[in-house]
Amino acid sequence: MSKFLIVGLGNIGEEYSFTRHNIGFEVADALAADLAKEETLSPGKLFRSDRLAHVCESKFKGKQLIILKPTTYMNLSGKAVNYWMQAEKIPLENIFVITDDLALPFGTLRLKKKGSDGGHNGLTDIIETLNTSNFARLRFGIGNNFQKGRQVEFVLQRWSEDEAKALVERIEKCIQIVKSFVSIGVDRTMSDFNNK
């Protein structure tokens, strides 16, 4: 059975939950809950605490999914990704990383099969640790509605009320993109979902 590593980037700790920088964790949680419904698993505790990450194992269309929320903090995300890749013997082309992106307007979703870190510390660390940027990543636009010098404050703030309402549909779309990636691969998923 082919295996996929789906990694939502974020920071652990109550002060980070539901912040813009943690959208990867939110998508990972929603994906795990969605797949649990399909498998009719009890939604109880979907993630277990394991080495360097909270981990949920699930299945979709005969494929095994390891859903990961690194507990290393954002800047050391590569450590967790590398460990689980090796431990589960998952090939690079089956890695899928979900991250926030300041350069995209709020709610814009952009799937790429490789590329730079775009100034994102989590992606920087993954690229440096794996020594390659050839892995799929879904960038979730969080907008850049902040004053000069206020970037860190902005990404670590909780969503506004309007954003929180819009998130539900956007996260649902992220789940569809992950499922499509697992089913039909990155190229067809990009042409199906990007700029839509």
Buried (B, 14 or more C-beta within 10 A) or exposed (E): EEBBBBBBBBBBEEEBEBBBBBBBBBBBBBBBBBBBEEEEBEEEEBBEEBEBBBBBBBBBEEBBBBBBBBBBBBEBBBBBBBBBBEEBEBEEEBBBBBBBBBBBEBBBBBBBBEBEBBEBBBBBBBBEBBEEBEBBBBBBBBBBEBEEEEEEEBBBBBBEEEBEEBBEEBBEBBBBBBBBBBEEBBEEBBEEBEEE
